[in-house]
Amino acid sequence: MMAQTAVRSLRLSLLANAVLSLLTGLLIGAFAARLGPALGLNDALWLQAFAVLLLVHFVVLMIVHRRSDVRLWTQLNLICVGPYPFLLLAYLVFGPDRQAGAGTLVLADALAVGAVAVWQFLTWRASGQSNSAA
């Protein structure tokens, strides 16, 4: 029973990650032309490409969160998204000049992704412990 609860929580964390990727991808895609200059980027094409990547991430997570090997897919997802909040924080510290308020958006995204990554890690670890205890 404990293993089922841990796996259910793991699936839910991947679903939350998927929704976050969808919303972020849609917002970045819709407002790339305005966000680019606000973030100090000369070309919004990078943001548009990132928006597409986030939408692909959404689709992948929607597929894998139901798979029986969800622990493996969560581990792969953590390897991919784990560094992301740190990269955003590095961008805030070392990146180009931004318009007022743009840093707040970057920080909010870093905190949201970081929180989901921590949730995924904790549920991934708990699902492994409950599997080994069963």
C-alpha positions in Angstrom: 0.0 0.0 0.0 2.8 2.4 0.9 4.5 1.7 -2.5 1.3 2.6 -4.3 1.0 5.9 -2.5 4.6 6.8 -3.2 4.2 5.9 -6.9 1.0 7.9 -7.1 2.7 10.9 -5.6 5.6 10.4 -8.0 3.1 10.4 -10.9 1.4 13.5 -9.6 4.8 15.4 -9.3 5.5 14.5 -13.0 2.0 15.7 -13.9 2.6 19.0 -12.1 5.9 19.4 -13.9 4.1 18.8 -17.2 1.5 21.5 -16.4 4.3 23.9 -15.4 6.1 23.2 -18.7 2.9 23.7 -20.7 2.0 27.0 -19.1 5.6 28.3 -19.2 6.0 27.2 -22.8 2.7 28.8 -23.9 3.5 32.1 -22.1 7.0 32.3 -23.5 5.8 31.4 -27.0 3.1 34.0 -26.9 5.2 36.8 -25.5 8.7 36.0 -26.8 8.9 39.2 -28.8 8.3 41.3 -25.6 10.2 39.0 -23.2 13.4 38.9 -25.3 14.3 42.5 -25.0 13.1 42.6 -21.3 15.5 39.8 -20.5 18.3 41.5 -22.3 18.2 39.1 -25.3 18.8 40.5 -28.8 16.8 37.8 -30.6 13.5 36.3 -29.5 14.2 33.2 -31.6 16.0 31.6 -28.6 12.9 32.1 -26.5 10.6 30.7 -29.2 12.9 27.6 -29.5 12.8 27.2 -25.7 9.0 27.5 -25.8 8.8 24.6 -28.3 11.2 22.6 -26.1 9.0 23.1 -23.1 5.9 22.0 -25.1 7.7 18.8 -26.1 8.7 18.3 -22.5 5.0 18.6 -21.6 4.0 15.9 -24.2 6.8 13.5 -23.0 5.8 13.9 -19.3 2.1 13.3 -20.2 3.2 10.0 -21.8 5.7 8.8 -19.2 3.8 9.7 -16.0 1.5 6.7 -16.6 4.2 4.2 -17.5 5.2 1.3 -15.2 8.8 2.4 -15.3 7.9 5.9 -13.9 10.8 5.8 -11.5 13.3 5.6 -14.4 11.6 8.4 -16.3 11.5 10.6 -13.2 15.2 10.0 -12.7 15.9 11.0 -16.3 13.7 14.1 -15.9 15.5 15.1 -12.8 18.9 14.8 -14.6 17.5 17.2 -17.3 15.6 19.7 -15.2 17.7 19.6 -11.9 20.3 22.1 -13.2 17.7 24.5 -14.7 17.0 26.5 -11.5 20.7 27.0 -10.9 21.2 28.1 -14.5 18.5 30.7 -14.1 20.0 32.0 -10.9 23.4 32.2 -12.7 21.7 34.2 -15.5 20.3 36.6 -12.9 23.8 37.1 -11.4 25.9 37.1 -14.5 23.5 37.6 -17.4 22.9 40.8 -19.5 21.1 43.8 -18.2 17.3 43.3 -17.9 14.4 45.6 -17.7 12.8 46.1 -14.2 10.6 43.2 -13.3 12.2 40.7 -15.7 14.4 39.4 -13.0 11.4 38.7 -10.9 9.9 36.5 -13.7 13.2 34.6 -14.0 13.4 34.1 -10.2 9.7 32.9 -10.0 10.4 30.4 -12.7 13.6 29.2 -11.0 11.7 28.8 -7.7 8.7 27.0 -9.3 10.9 24.5 -11.2 13.2 24.0 -8.2 10.2 23.3 -6.0 8.8 20.7 -8.4 12.3 19.1 -8.8 12.6 18.8 -5.0 9.1 17.2 -4.9 10.1 14.8 -7.6 13.3 13.9 -6.0 11.7 13.3 -2.6 8.9 11.2 -4.1 11.4 9.3 -6.3 13.5 8.4 -3.3 10.4 7.5 -1.2 9.1 5.2 -4.0 12.4 3.4 -4.1 12.5 2.9 -0.3 8.9 1.6 -0.2 9.7 -0.8 -3.1 12.7 -2.2 -1.3 10.8 -2.5 2.0 8.0 -4.4 0.3 
